Amino acid sequence: MPAKTMILNNNLIGQAMFLILFILALLFYLERTIFLDPCYAVFNILYYRDYVSEAGRYAAVIPQTLALQGMKMELPLKVILGLYSLSFILLYYLVFLVIAYGFRLDRLALAVPLVLLLGVKYSFFWISTETHQALIYTILFYAFLTWSLRFKPGILFWAIRLIVATGILFLCFYSHPISLFTVLFVLGFFVIDNKLWLKPDGYVLASIIVALALFKYFTSSSTGYESFYFKGFGEFFERIGYVFHSESLKFIKTNILNIYLFSMILFLVTAGWYVVKKQYLTLGYYLVSIVVMVLVLFTTFDIWYYPFIQEKNLMGLNILLVIPFLKNVEFNTERRKMITQWFLILVFVAGVNHVVDASWFYKDRLGYIKELVTIGRKYPEKKFILPETVVDRNRLNVYWGLAPESLVLSSLDGPDSSLTMYINDSYGRIKEGTKLDDSLLLICAPWAQDLEIRRLNRNYFNLEHSAYRTLSEKDMVQGSDISFYTNRFDDISFKAGNDSCRKDSTGNSWFLLTSEFSPGFYGKYSEMSKYPAIMITAQVRVFPLEAVDPKWLSLVISREQDNVVLEYYHGGVLPPDSLEPGRWNTLTVSGIVRSSDPKDQLKVYVWNPGRKKTGMDDMEISYRLTN
Protein backbone atom coordinates (compact mmCIF):
# COMPACT_ATOMS: atom_id res chain seq x y z
CA MET A 1 0.00 0.00 0.00
CA PRO A 2 1.49 3.42 -0.94
CA ALA A 3 2.58 5.53 2.01
CA LYS A 4 0.42 8.40 0.78
CA THR A 5 -2.74 6.41 1.42
CA MET A 6 -1.66 5.89 5.03
CA ILE A 7 -1.42 9.63 5.73
CA LEU A 8 -4.46 10.88 7.62
CA ASN A 9 -6.04 14.30 7.77
CA ASN A 10 -4.67 16.12 10.82
CA ASN A 11 -8.03 17.68 11.59
CA LEU A 12 -9.68 14.26 11.60
CA ILE A 13 -6.93 12.96 13.90
CA GLY A 14 -7.58 15.86 16.27
CA GLN A 15 -11.31 15.25 16.16
CA ALA A 16 -10.78 11.57 16.97
CA MET A 17 -8.46 12.47 19.85
CA PHE A 18 -11.04 14.81 21.34
CA LEU A 19 -13.79 12.26 20.89
CA ILE A 20 -11.73 9.91 23.05
CA LEU A 21 -11.11 12.68 25.60
CA PHE A 22 -14.85 13.39 25.79
CA ILE A 23 -15.53 9.68 26.31
CA LEU A 24 -12.92 9.48 29.08
CA ALA A 25 -14.32 12.59 30.76
CA LEU A 26 -17.82 11.13 30.71
CA LEU A 27 -16.78 7.59 31.62
CA PHE A 28 -14.76 8.77 34.63
CA TYR A 29 -16.92 11.75 35.58
CA LEU A 30 -17.21 10.67 39.22
CA GLU A 31 -13.48 9.97 39.51
CA ARG A 32 -12.78 13.41 38.00
CA THR A 33 -15.24 15.39 40.12
CA ILE A 34 -15.36 13.70 43.53
CA PHE A 35 -11.71 14.33 44.12
CA LEU A 36 -10.07 17.10 46.18
CA ASP A 37 -9.98 20.46 44.34
CA PRO A 38 -12.52 19.55 41.62
CA CYS A 39 -15.02 18.42 44.25
CA TYR A 40 -14.34 21.48 46.39
CA ALA A 41 -14.93 23.65 43.29
CA VAL A 42 -18.24 21.91 42.53
CA PHE A 43 -19.34 22.33 46.13
CA ASN A 44 -18.46 26.04 46.07
CA ILE A 45 -20.37 26.57 42.82
CA LEU A 46 -23.47 25.00 44.36
CA TYR A 47 -22.98 26.69 47.74
CA TYR A 48 -22.32 30.24 46.49
CA ARG A 49 -24.45 29.82 43.33
CA ASP A 50 -21.85 31.76 41.38
CA TYR A 51 -18.44 31.55 39.75
CA VAL A 52 -15.70 30.88 42.30
CA SER A 53 -12.03 31.71 41.68
CA GLU A 54 -9.06 30.81 43.84
CA ALA A 55 -5.90 32.93 44.24
CA GLY A 56 -7.10 35.50 41.74
CA ARG A 57 -7.06 33.06 38.83
CA TYR A 58 -10.14 34.61 37.28
CA ALA A 59 -9.76 33.09 33.80
CA ALA A 60 -9.98 29.63 35.33
CA VAL A 61 -13.69 30.05 36.09
CA ILE A 62 -14.73 29.67 32.43
CA PRO A 63 -15.31 25.86 32.68
CA GLN A 64 -17.67 26.45 35.62
CA THR A 65 -20.31 27.86 33.25
CA LEU A 66 -21.98 24.57 32.34
CA ALA A 67 -22.25 23.46 35.98
CA LEU A 68 -23.75 26.84 36.93
CA GLN A 69 -26.30 26.64 34.15
CA GLY A 70 -27.16 23.08 35.17
CA MET A 71 -27.71 24.27 38.74
CA LYS A 72 -30.01 27.08 37.56
CA MET A 73 -31.96 24.51 35.54
CA GLU A 74 -32.12 22.34 38.70
CA LEU A 75 -30.61 19.39 36.90
CA PRO A 76 -29.74 16.30 39.02
CA LEU A 77 -26.42 16.34 40.85
CA LYS A 78 -25.05 13.51 38.70
CA VAL A 79 -25.75 15.55 35.57
CA ILE A 80 -24.01 18.59 37.02
CA LEU A 81 -20.94 16.49 37.85
CA GLY A 82 -20.93 15.09 34.32
CA LEU A 83 -21.20 18.58 32.84
CA TYR A 84 -18.37 19.82 35.03
CA SER A 85 -16.14 16.94 33.92
CA LEU A 86 -16.96 17.55 30.26
CA SER A 87 -16.67 21.34 30.44
CA PHE A 88 -12.88 21.32 30.63
CA ILE A 89 -12.55 19.10 27.57
CA LEU A 90 -15.09 21.30 25.79
CA LEU A 91 -12.99 24.40 26.51
CA TYR A 92 -9.87 22.74 25.13
CA TYR A 93 -11.86 21.48 22.13
CA LEU A 94 -12.96 25.01 21.30
CA VAL A 95 -9.33 26.14 21.34
CA PHE A 96 -8.49 23.22 19.03
CA LEU A 97 -11.26 24.28 16.62
CA VAL A 98 -10.00 27.88 16.53
CA ILE A 99 -6.45 26.77 15.72
CA ALA A 100 -7.39 24.01 13.27
CA TYR A 101 -10.24 25.66 11.39
CA GLY A 102 -9.96 29.35 12.24
CA PHE A 103 -6.19 29.73 11.89
CA ARG A 104 -5.92 26.71 9.55
CA LEU A 105 -2.90 25.37 11.42
CA ASP A 106 -4.05 21.76 11.46
CA ARG A 107 -0.74 20.20 12.52
CA LEU A 108 -0.13 22.71 15.29
CA ALA A 109 -3.70 22.15 16.52
CA LEU A 110 -2.69 18.62 17.50
CA ALA A 111 -0.62 20.20 20.28
CA VAL A 112 -3.84 20.75 22.26
CA PRO A 113 -4.83 17.09 22.83
CA LEU A 114 -1.17 15.97 22.97
CA VAL A 115 -0.21 18.43 25.72
CA LEU A 116 -3.13 17.17 27.81
CA LEU A 117 -1.91 13.55 27.80
CA LEU A 118 1.88 13.70 27.34
CA GLY A 119 3.53 12.66 30.61
CA VAL A 120 0.11 12.45 32.25
CA LYS A 121 -1.49 9.67 34.21
CA TYR A 122 -3.04 10.60 37.52
CA SER A 123 -3.35 14.35 36.86
CA PHE A 124 -5.94 13.74 34.13
CA PHE A 125 -8.38 13.40 37.02
CA TRP A 126 -7.32 16.67 38.68
CA ILE A 127 -9.43 18.65 36.25
CA SER A 128 -9.74 21.99 38.02
CA THR A 129 -6.01 22.64 38.21
CA GLU A 130 -5.40 25.87 36.33
CA THR A 131 -2.12 24.58 34.88
CA HIS A 132 -3.93 22.75 32.07
CA GLN A 133 -5.77 25.88 31.03
CA ALA A 134 -2.64 28.03 31.07
CA LEU A 135 -0.87 25.56 28.78
CA ILE A 136 -3.77 25.42 26.30
CA TYR A 137 -3.93 29.21 26.20
CA THR A 138 -0.17 29.25 25.59
CA ILE A 139 -0.73 27.10 22.50
CA LEU A 140 -3.47 29.51 21.41
CA PHE A 141 -1.07 32.44 21.91
CA TYR A 142 1.60 30.83 19.74
CA ALA A 143 -0.92 29.76 17.11
CA PHE A 144 -2.32 33.29 16.89
CA LEU A 145 1.17 34.77 16.44
CA THR A 146 1.84 32.25 13.68
CA TRP A 147 -1.49 32.99 11.98
CA SER A 148 -0.94 36.74 12.30
CA LEU A 149 2.06 36.48 9.97
CA ARG A 150 -0.55 36.47 7.22
CA PHE A 151 -1.79 39.93 8.24
CA LYS A 152 -1.29 42.75 5.82
CA PRO A 153 1.35 45.35 6.75
CA GLY A 154 0.09 48.46 8.44
CA ILE A 155 -0.58 50.06 11.80
CA LEU A 156 -4.16 48.75 11.98
CA PHE A 157 -3.23 45.09 11.69
CA TRP A 158 -0.23 45.66 13.97
CA ALA A 159 -2.57 47.04 16.62
CA ILE A 160 -5.00 44.14 16.15
CA ARG A 161 -2.15 41.63 16.58
CA LEU A 162 -0.98 43.39 19.74
CA ILE A 163 -4.46 43.69 21.30
CA VAL A 164 -5.51 40.09 20.61
CA ALA A 165 -2.15 38.69 21.73
CA THR A 166 -2.36 40.72 24.94
CA GLY A 167 -5.86 39.40 25.57
CA ILE A 168 -4.62 35.82 25.27
CA LEU A 169 -1.74 36.66 27.61
CA PHE A 170 -4.28 37.82 30.19
CA LEU A 171 -6.00 34.44 29.86
CA CYS A 172 -2.64 32.74 30.46
CA PHE A 173 -1.56 34.80 33.45
CA TYR A 174 -4.95 34.75 35.11
CA SER A 175 -4.99 30.98 34.86
CA HIS A 176 -1.65 29.96 36.35
CA PRO A 177 1.78 31.60 36.97
CA ILE A 178 3.59 28.80 35.11
CA SER A 179 2.51 30.67 31.97
CA LEU A 180 5.31 33.18 32.62
CA PHE A 181 7.78 30.60 31.33
CA THR A 182 5.63 28.97 28.68
CA VAL A 183 4.59 32.21 26.93
CA LEU A 184 8.13 33.62 27.10
CA PHE A 185 9.39 30.43 25.48
CA VAL A 186 6.88 30.36 22.64
CA LEU A 187 7.37 34.09 22.01
CA GLY A 188 11.14 33.66 21.76
CA PHE A 189 10.71 30.54 19.66
CA PHE A 190 8.34 32.42 17.33
CA VAL A 191 10.79 35.31 16.91
CA ILE A 192 13.80 33.05 16.26
CA ASP A 193 11.97 30.57 14.06
CA ASN A 194 10.62 33.35 11.84
CA LYS A 195 13.75 35.54 12.05
CA LEU A 196 11.83 38.48 13.46
CA TRP A 197 14.43 39.73 15.93
CA LEU A 198 14.63 43.09 14.11
CA LYS A 199 10.85 43.64 14.37
CA PRO A 200 9.42 45.42 17.44
CA ASP A 201 6.47 43.06 17.97
CA GLY A 202 8.37 40.46 19.98
CA TYR A 203 9.94 43.02 22.28
CA VAL A 204 6.65 44.80 22.89
CA LEU A 205 4.95 41.51 23.79
CA ALA A 206 7.90 40.51 25.98
CA SER A 207 7.52 43.79 27.87
CA ILE A 208 3.81 43.10 28.34
CA ILE A 209 4.60 39.61 29.67
CA VAL A 210 7.11 41.00 32.18
CA ALA A 211 4.67 43.74 33.20
CA LEU A 212 1.89 41.18 33.75
CA ALA A 213 4.20 38.99 35.81
CA LEU A 214 5.26 41.93 37.99
CA PHE A 215 1.66 43.05 38.40
CA LYS A 216 0.61 39.56 39.46
CA TYR A 217 3.53 39.37 41.86
CA PHE A 218 2.80 42.67 43.61
CA THR A 219 -0.98 42.13 43.76
CA SER A 220 -0.91 38.51 44.95
CA SER A 221 -1.70 37.59 48.52
CA SER A 222 1.41 36.95 50.56
CA THR A 223 -0.11 33.71 51.84
CA GLY A 224 -1.87 32.48 48.69
CA TYR A 225 -0.98 29.97 45.99
CA GLU A 226 0.49 32.66 43.75
CA SER A 227 2.96 33.74 46.40
CA PHE A 228 4.08 30.12 46.77
CA TYR A 229 5.04 29.95 43.10
CA PHE A 230 6.57 33.41 42.94
CA LYS A 231 8.54 32.69 46.10
CA GLY A 232 9.84 29.51 44.51
CA PHE A 233 10.79 31.40 41.34
CA GLY A 234 12.45 34.14 43.40
CA GLU A 235 14.51 31.71 45.48
CA PHE A 236 15.90 30.03 42.36
CA PHE A 237 19.54 30.90 43.04
CA GLU A 238 19.25 30.00 46.73
CA ARG A 239 17.88 26.55 45.94
CA ILE A 240 19.94 25.71 42.86
CA GLY A 241 22.59 23.98 44.96
CA TYR A 242 20.02 21.47 46.17
CA VAL A 243 18.55 20.66 42.77
CA PHE A 244 19.76 17.06 42.86
CA HIS A 245 17.70 16.52 46.00
CA SER A 246 14.52 17.78 44.33
CA GLU A 247 11.53 15.48 44.59
CA SER A 248 10.50 16.48 41.05
CA LEU A 249 13.87 15.27 39.76
CA LYS A 250 13.41 11.99 41.61
CA PHE A 251 9.91 11.69 40.17
CA ILE A 252 11.15 12.11 36.59
CA LYS A 253 14.00 9.66 37.08
CA THR A 254 11.60 7.07 38.50
CA ASN A 255 9.18 7.46 35.58
CA ILE A 256 11.58 8.19 32.71
CA LEU A 257 10.86 4.84 31.04
CA ASN A 258 7.18 4.96 31.90
CA ILE A 259 5.04 8.07 31.48
CA TYR A 260 7.99 10.20 30.32
CA LEU A 261 9.30 7.81 27.67
CA PHE A 262 7.66 9.64 24.76
CA SER A 263 8.62 13.00 26.26
CA MET A 264 12.24 11.91 26.07
CA ILE A 265 11.81 10.68 22.49
CA LEU A 266 10.26 13.99 21.41
CA PHE A 267 13.17 15.87 22.97
CA LEU A 268 15.83 13.71 21.32
CA VAL A 269 14.17 13.77 17.89
CA THR A 270 13.67 17.55 17.95
CA ALA A 271 17.22 18.26 19.13
CA GLY A 272 18.58 15.83 16.51
CA TRP A 273 16.50 17.55 13.83
CA TYR A 274 18.05 20.94 14.62
CA VAL A 275 21.54 19.43 14.49
CA VAL A 276 20.92 17.75 11.12
CA LYS A 277 19.37 20.94 9.70
CA LYS A 278 22.22 23.02 11.21
CA GLN A 279 19.73 25.28 12.94
CA TYR A 280 22.14 25.97 15.78
CA LEU A 281 20.52 29.17 17.00
CA THR A 282 17.17 27.44 17.38
CA LEU A 283 18.91 24.43 18.93
CA GLY A 284 20.69 26.62 21.46
CA TYR A 285 17.48 28.43 22.40
CA TYR A 286 15.64 25.11 22.63
CA LEU A 287 18.22 23.48 24.90
CA VAL A 288 18.79 26.51 27.13
CA SER A 289 15.02 27.01 27.57
CA ILE A 290 14.50 23.38 28.59
CA VAL A 291 17.43 23.43 31.01
CA VAL A 292 16.30 26.70 32.61
CA MET A 293 12.70 25.58 32.96
CA VAL A 294 13.72 22.18 34.32
CA LEU A 295 15.89 23.88 36.93
CA VAL A 296 13.10 26.29 37.84
CA LEU A 297 10.64 23.43 38.23
CA PHE A 298 13.09 21.32 40.23
CA THR A 299 13.91 24.17 42.60
CA THR A 300 10.32 25.41 42.95
CA PHE A 301 8.83 21.97 43.55
CA ASP A 302 11.64 20.59 45.67
CA ILE A 303 9.43 19.00 48.33
CA TRP A 304 7.56 15.71 48.22
CA TYR A 305 4.22 15.61 46.39
CA TYR A 306 1.74 13.00 45.31
CA PRO A 307 2.10 11.73 41.70
CA PHE A 308 -0.89 13.69 40.41
CA ILE A 309 0.66 16.92 41.71
CA GLN A 310 4.13 16.11 40.38
CA GLU A 311 2.70 15.39 36.92
CA LYS A 312 0.80 18.67 36.95
CA ASN A 313 3.87 20.61 38.07
CA LEU A 314 5.95 19.18 35.23
CA MET A 315 3.33 19.58 32.50
CA GLY A 316 4.73 22.97 31.51
CA LEU A 317 7.59 21.13 29.82
CA ASN A 318 5.08 19.74 27.33
CA ILE A 319 4.90 23.14 25.63
CA LEU A 320 8.66 23.09 25.08
CA LEU A 321 8.52 19.57 23.69
CA VAL A 322 5.38 19.52 21.56
CA ILE A 323 5.32 22.90 19.82
CA PRO A 324 8.89 22.77 18.38
CA PHE A 325 8.31 19.19 17.22
CA LEU A 326 5.04 19.99 15.46
CA LYS A 327 6.34 23.24 13.98
CA ASN A 328 9.76 22.18 12.75
CA VAL A 329 10.04 18.38 12.47
CA GLU A 330 8.31 18.12 9.10
CA PHE A 331 9.53 15.60 6.52
CA ASN A 332 9.30 15.89 2.75
CA THR A 333 8.71 12.27 1.82
CA GLU A 334 5.29 10.70 2.19
CA ARG A 335 6.69 7.73 4.08
CA ARG A 336 8.37 9.88 6.72
CA LYS A 337 5.28 12.03 7.08
CA MET A 338 3.26 8.89 7.68
CA ILE A 339 5.73 7.65 10.33
CA THR A 340 5.62 11.01 12.14
CA GLN A 341 1.85 11.11 12.09
CA TRP A 342 1.42 7.60 13.42
CA PHE A 343 4.04 8.33 16.08
CA LEU A 344 1.90 11.21 17.36
CA ILE A 345 -1.11 8.90 17.42
CA LEU A 346 0.96 6.39 19.42
CA VAL A 347 1.90 9.14 21.91
CA PHE A 348 -1.78 9.93 22.42
CA VAL A 349 -2.80 6.27 22.71
CA ALA A 350 -0.07 5.71 25.32
CA GLY A 351 -1.48 8.62 27.29
CA VAL A 352 -4.97 7.14 27.13
CA ASN A 353 -3.59 3.84 28.39
CA HIS A 354 -1.95 5.62 31.34
CA VAL A 355 -5.22 7.35 32.20
CA VAL A 356 -7.22 4.12 32.12
CA ASP A 357 -4.57 2.48 34.30
CA ALA A 358 -4.74 5.34 36.83
CA SER A 359 -8.53 5.16 36.95
CA TRP A 360 -8.33 2.09 39.20
CA PHE A 361 -6.68 4.17 41.92
CA TYR A 362 -9.52 6.68 41.78
CA LYS A 363 -12.17 3.95 41.68
CA ASP A 364 -10.67 2.41 44.80
CA ARG A 365 -10.58 5.83 46.44
CA LEU A 366 -14.25 6.38 45.65
CA GLY A 367 -15.01 2.91 46.96
CA TYR A 368 -13.32 3.74 50.25
CA ILE A 369 -15.26 6.99 50.63
CA LYS A 370 -18.45 4.98 50.02
CA GLU A 371 -17.38 2.63 52.83
CA LEU A 372 -16.97 5.59 55.19
CA VAL A 373 -20.35 6.98 54.13
CA THR A 374 -21.95 3.57 54.80
CA ILE A 375 -20.54 3.62 58.33
CA GLY A 376 -21.95 7.12 58.86
CA ARG A 377 -25.42 6.02 57.76
CA LYS A 378 -25.64 3.79 60.85
CA TYR A 379 -26.03 6.85 63.05
CA PRO A 380 -28.82 9.46 63.20
CA GLU A 381 -26.42 12.37 62.71
CA LYS A 382 -25.46 13.69 59.28
CA LYS A 383 -22.19 15.39 60.22
CA PHE A 384 -19.16 13.51 61.51
CA ILE A 385 -15.68 14.20 62.83
CA LEU A 386 -13.06 11.51 62.19
CA PRO A 387 -9.65 11.34 63.87
CA GLU A 388 -6.92 10.63 61.35
CA THR A 389 -6.11 7.33 63.07
CA VAL A 390 -9.32 5.72 61.85
CA VAL A 391 -8.89 6.40 58.12
CA ASP A 392 -6.71 4.65 55.59
CA ARG A 393 -4.21 7.21 54.28
CA ASN A 394 -3.10 4.87 51.50
CA ARG A 395 -6.60 4.74 50.04
CA LEU A 396 -7.74 8.27 50.83
CA ASN A 397 -4.34 9.77 49.90
CA VAL A 398 -5.17 13.35 51.00
CA TYR A 399 -7.33 14.17 54.00
CA TRP A 400 -8.58 17.73 53.62
CA GLY A 401 -11.04 17.01 50.79
CA LEU A 402 -13.12 14.35 52.54
CA ALA A 403 -15.79 16.75 53.82
CA PRO A 404 -16.97 17.98 50.38
CA GLU A 405 -16.22 14.59 48.79
CA SER A 406 -18.36 12.65 51.26
CA LEU A 407 -21.08 15.28 51.02
CA VAL A 408 -21.27 15.21 47.22
CA LEU A 409 -20.95 11.42 46.97
CA SER A 410 -23.60 10.74 49.62
CA SER A 411 -25.99 13.20 47.95
CA LEU A 412 -26.06 11.50 44.55
CA ASP A 413 -29.22 9.64 45.61
CA GLY A 414 -30.93 12.84 46.70
CA PRO A 415 -30.50 15.65 49.26
CA ASP A 416 -32.02 13.64 52.11
CA SER A 417 -29.17 11.12 51.82
CA SER A 418 -26.54 13.80 52.48
CA LEU A 419 -23.87 13.45 55.12
CA THR A 420 -20.39 14.90 55.52
CA MET A 421 -17.25 13.64 57.27
CA TYR A 422 -14.38 15.89 58.33
CA ILE A 423 -10.96 14.60 59.35
CA ASN A 424 -9.55 16.39 62.37
CA ASP A 425 -5.83 15.98 61.64
CA SER A 426 -2.87 18.26 62.36
CA TYR A 427 -3.36 20.20 59.12
CA GLY A 428 -7.10 20.62 59.43
CA ARG A 429 -7.28 20.91 63.21
CA ILE A 430 -10.67 22.24 64.24
CA LYS A 431 -10.43 25.65 65.86
CA GLU A 432 -10.69 25.80 69.62
CA GLY A 433 -14.10 26.86 70.80
CA THR A 434 -15.91 25.45 67.78
CA LYS A 435 -19.43 24.46 68.83
CA LEU A 436 -19.79 21.03 67.31
CA ASP A 437 -23.33 20.78 68.66
CA ASP A 438 -24.38 23.70 66.47
CA SER A 439 -26.82 22.28 63.90
CA LEU A 440 -26.17 25.25 61.58
CA LEU A 441 -22.40 24.73 61.41
CA LEU A 442 -20.65 23.16 58.42
CA ILE A 443 -16.92 22.44 58.46
CA CYS A 444 -15.93 22.03 54.83
CA ALA A 445 -12.14 22.46 54.68
CA PRO A 446 -9.30 23.52 57.01
CA TRP A 447 -9.68 27.10 55.70
CA ALA A 448 -13.50 26.94 55.59
CA GLN A 449 -14.61 25.79 59.04
CA ASP A 450 -17.54 28.15 59.52
CA LEU A 451 -19.93 27.69 56.60
CA GLU A 452 -23.68 27.77 57.22
CA ILE A 453 -26.03 24.87 56.69
CA ARG A 454 -28.81 27.31 55.76
CA ARG A 455 -26.85 28.46 52.69
CA LEU A 456 -26.64 24.96 51.22
CA ASN A 457 -28.56 24.43 48.02
CA ARG A 458 -31.51 22.35 49.21
CA ASN A 459 -31.95 20.90 45.74
CA TYR A 460 -28.76 18.93 46.31
CA PHE A 461 -27.80 18.90 50.00
CA ASN A 462 -29.67 18.57 53.27
CA LEU A 463 -27.69 18.52 56.51
CA GLU A 464 -30.22 20.33 58.67
CA HIS A 465 -31.05 19.42 62.28
CA SER A 466 -27.78 17.60 62.93
CA ALA A 467 -24.93 18.26 65.30
CA TYR A 468 -21.47 16.80 64.72
CA ARG A 469 -20.76 13.30 65.99
CA THR A 470 -17.17 12.19 66.56
CA LEU A 471 -16.53 8.63 65.39
CA SER A 472 -14.01 6.67 67.42
CA GLU A 473 -12.01 3.66 66.40
CA LYS A 474 -14.63 1.42 68.00
CA ASP A 475 -17.28 2.94 65.76
CA MET A 476 -15.26 1.84 62.74
CA VAL A 477 -15.11 -1.86 63.64
CA GLN A 478 -17.54 -4.74 63.81
CA GLY A 479 -17.91 -8.07 65.57
CA SER A 480 -16.34 -9.18 68.84
CA ASP A 481 -12.70 -9.22 69.89
CA ILE A 482 -10.57 -12.04 68.51
CA SER A 483 -7.86 -12.93 71.00
CA PHE A 484 -4.54 -13.46 69.29
CA TYR A 485 -1.69 -13.26 71.80
CA THR A 486 -1.57 -13.76 75.56
CA ASN A 487 1.49 -13.92 77.79
CA ARG A 488 1.00 -14.36 81.54
CA PHE A 489 4.75 -14.83 82.04
CA ASP A 490 3.99 -17.95 84.12
CA ASP A 491 7.08 -19.77 82.92
CA ILE A 492 9.73 -18.90 85.49
CA SER A 493 12.43 -20.10 83.10
CA PHE A 494 11.40 -17.62 80.43
CA LYS A 495 14.21 -15.21 79.49
CA ALA A 496 14.60 -12.43 76.95
CA GLY A 497 18.17 -11.19 76.73
CA ASN A 498 19.32 -10.20 80.20
CA ASP A 499 15.74 -10.00 81.45
CA SER A 500 13.80 -12.89 82.92
CA CYS A 501 10.71 -13.94 84.85
CA ARG A 502 10.51 -13.48 88.59
CA LYS A 503 8.08 -14.75 91.23
CA ASP A 504 6.62 -12.62 94.02
CA SER A 505 5.72 -13.65 97.58
CA THR A 506 2.26 -14.75 96.52
CA GLY A 507 3.69 -17.13 93.91
CA ASN A 508 2.68 -14.98 90.97
CA SER A 509 5.17 -15.02 88.11
CA TRP A 510 5.98 -11.73 86.32
CA PHE A 511 8.65 -10.43 83.98
CA LEU A 512 11.39 -7.99 85.02
CA LEU A 513 12.14 -5.56 82.19
CA THR A 514 15.35 -3.52 82.17
CA SER A 515 15.84 -3.34 78.40
CA GLU A 516 14.38 -0.80 75.98
CA PHE A 517 12.07 -3.28 74.23
CA SER A 518 9.98 -5.90 76.01
CA PRO A 519 8.87 -9.33 74.88
CA GLY A 520 5.64 -9.26 72.87
CA PHE A 521 4.46 -10.10 69.41
CA TYR A 522 7.11 -9.82 66.68
CA GLY A 523 6.08 -11.35 63.40
CA LYS A 524 4.38 -10.80 60.07
CA TYR A 525 1.05 -9.02 59.90
CA SER A 526 -0.25 -12.00 57.92
CA GLU A 527 0.38 -14.21 60.95
CA MET A 528 -2.17 -12.19 62.91
CA SER A 529 -4.84 -11.64 60.27
CA LYS A 530 -5.70 -12.35 56.65
CA TYR A 531 -7.89 -9.25 56.51
CA PRO A 532 -6.51 -6.03 54.94
CA ALA A 533 -7.52 -3.87 57.91
CA ILE A 534 -8.10 -4.64 61.58
CA MET A 535 -8.25 -2.71 64.82
CA ILE A 536 -5.67 -4.07 67.21
CA THR A 537 -6.07 -3.60 70.94
CA ALA A 538 -3.32 -4.46 73.41
CA GLN A 539 -2.92 -4.09 77.14
CA VAL A 540 -0.34 -5.04 79.72
CA ARG A 541 0.12 -4.52 83.45
CA VAL A 542 3.32 -2.77 84.50
CA PHE A 543 4.97 -2.36 87.93
CA PRO A 544 7.67 0.37 87.97
CA LEU A 545 10.37 -0.47 90.51
CA GLU A 546 11.79 3.06 90.30
CA ALA A 547 10.58 6.52 89.28
CA VAL A 548 9.78 6.69 85.58
CA ASP A 549 8.48 9.44 83.34
CA PRO A 550 5.03 8.34 82.02
CA LYS A 551 6.05 9.58 78.57
CA TRP A 552 8.96 7.14 78.61
CA LEU A 553 6.98 4.01 79.22
CA SER A 554 4.33 3.03 76.70
CA LEU A 555 2.73 0.15 74.87
CA VAL A 556 3.41 0.22 71.13
CA ILE A 557 1.80 -1.18 67.96
CA SER A 558 4.06 -0.81 64.94
CA ARG A 559 3.79 -1.98 61.32
CA GLU A 560 7.16 -1.93 59.63
CA GLN A 561 9.03 -3.07 56.55
CA ASP A 562 12.81 -3.01 56.12
CA ASN A 563 13.08 -1.07 59.41
CA VAL A 564 10.81 1.67 58.04
CA VAL A 565 7.82 2.41 60.28
CA LEU A 566 4.61 2.51 58.20
CA GLU A 567 2.04 2.74 61.00
CA TYR A 568 2.63 3.50 64.66
CA TYR A 569 0.44 3.73 67.75
CA HIS A 570 1.49 4.12 71.35
CA GLY A 571 -0.48 4.39 74.55
CA GLY A 572 0.23 4.71 78.23
CA VAL A 573 -1.47 5.02 81.56
CA LEU A 574 -4.50 7.31 81.83
CA PRO A 575 -4.27 9.68 83.52
CA PRO A 576 -0.47 9.85 83.14
CA ASP A 577 0.13 10.97 86.71
CA SER A 578 -1.31 7.68 87.95
CA LEU A 579 1.86 5.80 86.93
CA GLU A 580 3.53 5.32 90.29
CA PRO A 581 6.40 3.08 91.38
CA GLY A 582 5.54 0.22 93.66
CA ARG A 583 2.07 -0.53 92.31
CA TRP A 584 0.57 -2.23 89.28
CA ASN A 585 -0.69 -0.01 86.44
CA THR A 586 -2.30 -0.91 83.12
CA LEU A 587 -1.00 0.32 79.76
CA THR A 588 -3.37 0.18 76.81
CA VAL A 589 -3.10 0.97 73.12
CA SER A 590 -5.31 0.46 70.08
CA GLY A 591 -5.21 1.42 66.46
CA ILE A 592 -6.41 0.42 63.02
CA VAL A 593 -3.64 -1.31 61.12
CA ARG A 594 -3.81 -1.95 57.38
CA SER A 595 -1.64 -4.18 55.27
CA SER A 596 -1.76 -5.81 51.86
CA ASP A 597 1.95 -6.58 51.61
CA PRO A 598 3.03 -10.01 52.88
CA LYS A 599 6.41 -8.54 53.82
CA ASP A 600 4.93 -6.21 56.44
CA GLN A 601 6.13 -6.89 59.98
CA LEU A 602 3.97 -6.30 63.04
CA LYS A 603 5.35 -5.51 66.48
CA VAL A 604 3.49 -5.09 69.76
CA TYR A 605 5.70 -4.42 72.78
CA VAL A 606 6.39 -2.24 75.82
CA TRP A 607 8.78 0.58 74.99
CA ASN A 608 11.07 1.47 77.89
CA PRO A 609 13.56 4.00 76.45
CA GLY A 610 14.77 5.02 79.91
CA ARG A 611 15.65 1.37 80.62
CA LYS A 612 14.06 1.68 84.04
CA LYS A 613 13.45 -1.44 86.10
CA THR A 614 9.84 -2.32 85.43
CA GLY A 615 7.82 -5.44 86.08
CA MET A 616 5.25 -6.48 83.48
CA ASP A 617 2.53 -9.12 83.41
CA ASP A 618 -0.63 -10.22 81.62
CA MET A 619 0.05 -8.96 78.08
CA GLU A 620 -3.02 -9.47 75.89
CA ILE A 621 -3.47 -8.67 72.20
CA SER A 622 -6.76 -8.93 70.31
CA TYR A 623 -8.25 -7.49 67.16
CA ARG A 624 -11.59 -6.73 65.56
CA LEU A 625 -12.50 -6.41 61.90
CA THR A 626 -13.12 -2.97 60.44
CA ASN A 627 -16.38 -2.08 58.76
Secondary structure by P-SEA (a helix, b strand, c coil): cccccccccaaaaaaaaaaaaaaaaaaaccccccccaaaaaaaaaaaccccccccccccccccaaaaaaaaaacccaaaaaaaaaaaaaaaaaaaaaaaacccccccccaaaaaaacccccccccccccaaaaaaaaaaaaaaaaaaaccccccaaaaaaaaaaaaaaaaaaaaccccaaaaaaaaaaaaaaaacccccaaaaaaaaaaaaaaaaaaaacccccaaaaaaaaaaacccccccccccaaaaaaaacccccaaaaaaaaaaaaaaaaaacaaaaaaaaaaaaaaaaaaaaaaacccccaaaaaaaacccccccccccccccccccaaaaaaaaaaaaaaaaaaaaaaaaaaaaaaaaaaaaaaaaaaaacccccccccccccccccccccccaaaaaaaaaaaccccccbbbbbbbcccccccccccccccccccccccccccccccccccccccccccbbbbcccccccccccccccccccccccccccbbbbbccccbbbbbbcccccccccccccccccccbbbbbbbbbbbbccccccccbbbbbbbbccccccbbbbbcccccccccccbbbbbbbbbbbbbccccbbbbbccccccccbbbbcbbbbbbbbcc
